């Protein structure tokens, strides 16, 4: 007999992308339960566009890399379906047409000074501000249902720090293996 854990009903994905010293981008996705406890973690290898890609993709390169390449690879890797995914990287929102779950941008200390695209619509949850692209405003109502069922003190900014630290740790581990 399988016992159902109500904390696993609302699985939240937190997706961020770090840039290393060589300007390579490394994505990480942390899937947590309603209490913020980890269920899965995945990260990508470093992705660095070549000069031809920079020229050909032009101003859409960031959305292509962050959404279609890194974001999609991370979403394909997770084994449990998320109720929604939150990101702190505006370019990741380009992933939304490719996935079936709500995808929201969390305004954080790290990104709040960035200029966001004008097509974003904002809403609030507790002390957090979240955004979606205009065609996906229905994601707010789906997210509101999920937010109402979450643990009261879940900080929407904090998991991004955990992902950054895990990526940094993974990079250090890979460098040690290469040296040995």
C-alpha positions in Angstrom: 0.0 0.0 0.0 1.4 3.3 -1.0 1.1 6.2 1.5 0.5 9.5 -0.1 2.5 12.5 1.1 0.5 15.7 0.9 3.7 17.7 0.8 4.6 16.2 -2.6 1.3 17.3 -4.3 2.6 20.7 -5.2 6.0 20.3 -6.6 7.8 23.6 -7.4 10.7 23.9 -9.8 13.2 26.6 -9.3 15.3 27.2 -12.4 18.3 29.5 -12.6 21.3 30.0 -14.8 24.8 31.0 -13.6 27.5 32.5 -15.7 31.0 31.5 -15.0 34.3 33.4 -15.6 34.5 32.3 -19.2 30.9 33.6 -19.9 29.6 30.0 -20.2 26.1 29.5 -18.9 25.3 26.6 -16.5 21.7 25.9 -15.7 20.3 24.3 -12.5 16.8 23.1 -11.6 15.7 22.3 -8.1 12.4 20.6 -7.6 11.0 20.9 -4.1 7.9 19.9 -2.2 5.5 22.4 -0.6 7.9 22.7 2.4 10.9 23.6 0.3 12.6 20.2 0.7 14.4 18.9 -2.3 12.9 16.2 -4.5 15.3 16.4 -7.5 18.2 18.5 -8.7 19.7 18.7 -12.1 22.3 20.9 -13.7 23.6 21.3 -17.2 27.1 21.3 -18.6 28.5 24.7 -19.4 27.1 26.2 -22.6 29.0 28.9 -24.5 27.8 30.1 -27.8 30.3 30.4 -30.6 30.8 33.5 -32.7 28.6 32.3 -35.5 25.7 31.7 -33.1 26.2 35.2 -31.6 25.9 36.7 -35.1 23.0 34.5 -36.3 20.8 34.7 -33.2 21.6 38.3 -32.5 19.4 39.8 -29.8 17.5 36.5 -29.4 20.6 34.5 -28.3 19.9 34.8 -24.6 16.3 33.6 -24.9 17.5 30.7 -27.2 20.2 29.6 -24.8 18.3 30.1 -21.6 14.9 28.9 -22.7 15.2 26.4 -25.6 18.6 25.0 -24.8 19.3 25.0 -21.1 15.7 25.3 -19.8 14.3 22.6 -22.0 17.2 20.2 -21.2 16.6 20.7 -17.5 12.8 20.2 -17.8 13.4 17.1 -19.9 15.6 15.7 -17.1 13.1 15.9 -14.2 11.3 12.7 -13.4 8.4 14.2 -11.4 6.1 16.7 -13.0 6.2 20.2 -11.4 3.0 22.1 -10.6 4.9 25.2 -11.7 8.4 26.4 -12.3 9.8 29.7 -11.0 12.9 31.4 -12.5 14.9 34.5 -11.7 16.2 34.8 -15.3 13.9 36.7 -17.6 15.2 35.0 -20.7 14.0 31.6 -19.3 10.4 32.8 -19.9 10.9 32.0 -23.6 10.6 28.3 -22.5 6.9 28.8 -21.6 5.4 27.9 -25.1 7.3 24.6 -24.9 6.0 23.4 -21.5 2.6 22.6 -20.1 3.1 24.0 -16.6 3.0 27.6 -15.4 6.3 29.4 -15.6 6.8 32.6 -13.6 9.7 35.0 -13.1 10.4 35.9 -9.5 11.7 39.4 -8.9 14.7 38.9 -6.6 17.5 41.0 -5.1 19.8 39.7 -7.8 17.6 40.7 -10.8 15.4 43.6 -9.6 17.7 46.2 -11.2 17.6 44.5 -14.6 15.4 46.0 -17.3 12.6 43.5 -17.9 10.9 43.1 -21.3 7.8 45.3 -21.6 5.7 42.3 -22.4 5.8 41.1 -18.8 2.8 41.4 -16.4 3.4 41.6 -12.7 1.5 40.3 -9.7 2.3 39.8 -6.0 2.4 36.8 -3.8 3.1 37.6 -0.1 6.2 39.7 -0.2 7.3 38.5 -3.6 6.6 39.9 -7.0 6.2 37.5 -9.9 5.9 38.1 -13.6 4.6 36.3 -16.7 4.6 37.0 -20.4 1.3 38.7 -21.5 0.0 35.6 -23.5 0.3 33.5 -20.3 -1.5 35.7 -17.8 -3.7 32.6 -16.9 -0.6 31.2 -15.2 -1.3 33.7 -12.4 -4.5 32.0 -11.4 -2.9 28.5 -11.6 0.0 29.8 -9.5 -2.4 31.4 -6.9 -4.0 28.1 -6.2 -0.6 26.5 -5.7 0.7 29.4 -3.6 -2.4 29.1 -1.4 -1.6 25.5 -0.6 2.2 26.0 0.1 3.9 26.1 3.4 3.3 29.6 4.8 6.9 30.6 5.1 8.2 29.4 1.7 10.6 32.1 0.5 10.5 32.3 -3.3 14.0 33.8 -3.5 15.9 31.4 -1.3 16.0 28.3 -3.5 17.9 30.2 -6.2 20.8 30.7 -3.8 20.8 26.9 -3.1 21.0 26.2 -6.8 23.9 28.7 -7.3 25.8 27.0 -4.5 25.1 23.5 -5.8 26.3 24.6 -9.3 29.4 26.1 -7.8 30.0 22.9 -5.8 29.5 20.7 -8.9 32.0 22.9 -10.9 34.6 22.6 -8.1 34.1 18.8 -8.0 34.5 18.6 -11.8 37.7 20.6 -11.7 39.1 18.4 -9.0 38.3 15.3 -11.0 40.1 16.7 -14.1 43.2 17.6 -12.1 43.5 14.2 -10.5 
